[in-house]
């Protein structure tokens, strides 16, 4: 298995230590947190009844942000 080094502040490290389970690696912690986030996002899909105009406004906002390029097909990657 390959590995990557990441840099985090001491404050973030200390917060991660507080939620890390005994005998859990940081990789396992990150996977656990990502799974929690994914489950939370999936439960939120479809929670609001948006008009076409509201949905379009949201997608324009998301798709024009700096950073990762999002489109509706990227949402499928979260599942």
Rosetta constraint file for C-alpha pairs under 8 A:
AtomPair CA 8 CA 12 HARMONIC 6.26 0.50
AtomPair CA 8 CA 13 HARMONIC 6.53 0.50
AtomPair CA 9 CA 13 HARMONIC 6.26 0.50
AtomPair CA 10 CA 14 HARMONIC 6.09 0.50
AtomPair CA 11 CA 15 HARMONIC 6.32 0.50
AtomPair CA 12 CA 16 HARMONIC 6.14 0.50
AtomPair CA 13 CA 17 HARMONIC 6.18 0.50
AtomPair CA 14 CA 18 HARMONIC 6.44 0.50
AtomPair CA 15 CA 19 HARMONIC 6.78 0.50
AtomPair CA 16 CA 20 HARMONIC 5.96 0.50
AtomPair CA 20 CA 24 HARMONIC 6.44 0.50
AtomPair CA 20 CA 25 HARMONIC 7.85 0.50
AtomPair CA 20 CA 26 HARMONIC 7.36 0.50
AtomPair CA 20 CA 29 HARMONIC 6.05 0.50
AtomPair CA 21 CA 29 HARMONIC 7.66 0.50
AtomPair CA 24 CA 28 HARMONIC 6.03 0.50
AtomPair CA 24 CA 29 HARMONIC 6.49 0.50
AtomPair CA 25 CA 29 HARMONIC 6.21 0.50
AtomPair CA 26 CA 30 HARMONIC 6.12 0.50
AtomPair CA 27 CA 31 HARMONIC 6.24 0.50
AtomPair CA 28 CA 32 HARMONIC 6.11 0.50
AtomPair CA 29 CA 33 HARMONIC 6.18 0.50
AtomPair CA 30 CA 34 HARMONIC 6.05 0.50
AtomPair CA 31 CA 35 HARMONIC 6.10 0.50
AtomPair CA 32 CA 36 HARMONIC 6.32 0.50
AtomPair CA 33 CA 37 HARMONIC 6.20 0.50
AtomPair CA 34 CA 38 HARMONIC 6.03 0.50
AtomPair CA 35 CA 39 HARMONIC 6.11 0.50
AtomPair CA 36 CA 40 HARMONIC 6.17 0.50
AtomPair CA 37 CA 41 HARMONIC 6.16 0.50
AtomPair CA 38 CA 42 HARMONIC 6.11 0.50
AtomPair CA 38 CA 78 HARMONIC 6.71 0.50
AtomPair CA 38 CA 79 HARMONIC 7.36 0.50
AtomPair CA 39 CA 43 HARMONIC 6.25 0.50
AtomPair CA 40 CA 44 HARMONIC 6.44 0.50
AtomPair CA 41 CA 45 HARMONIC 6.52 0.50
AtomPair CA 42 CA 79 HARMONIC 7.45 0.50
AtomPair CA 43 CA 47 HARMONIC 7.77 0.50
AtomPair CA 50 CA 54 HARMONIC 5.78 0.50
AtomPair CA 50 CA 55 HARMONIC 6.00 0.50
AtomPair CA 51 CA 55 HARMONIC 6.22 0.50
AtomPair CA 52 CA 56 HARMONIC 6.07 0.50
AtomPair CA 53 CA 57 HARMONIC 6.18 0.50
AtomPair CA 54 CA 58 HARMONIC 6.28 0.50
AtomPair CA 55 CA 59 HARMONIC 6.27 0.50
AtomPair CA 56 CA 60 HARMONIC 6.11 0.50
AtomPair CA 57 CA 61 HARMONIC 6.28 0.50
AtomPair CA 58 CA 62 HARMONIC 6.22 0.50
AtomPair CA 59 CA 63 HARMONIC 5.85 0.50
AtomPair CA 59 CA 71 HARMONIC 7.58 0.50
AtomPair CA 60 CA 64 HARMONIC 6.10 0.50
AtomPair CA 61 CA 65 HARMONIC 6.53 0.50
AtomPair CA 62 CA 70 HARMONIC 6.63 0.50
AtomPair CA 63 CA 69 HARMONIC 6.16 0.50
AtomPair CA 63 CA 70 HARMONIC 5.23 0.50
AtomPair CA 63 CA 71 HARMONIC 6.36 0.50
AtomPair CA 64 CA 69 HARMONIC 7.84 0.50
AtomPair CA 65 CA 69 HARMONIC 7.74 0.50
AtomPair CA 70 CA 74 HARMONIC 5.92 0.50
AtomPair CA 70 CA 75 HARMONIC 7.89 0.50
AtomPair CA 71 CA 75 HARMONIC 7.23 0.50
AtomPair CA 72 CA 76 HARMONIC 7.56 0.50
AtomPair CA 73 CA 77 HARMONIC 7.39 0.50
AtomPair CA 74 CA 78 HARMONIC 7.29 0.50
AtomPair CA 75 CA 79 HARMONIC 7.47 0.50
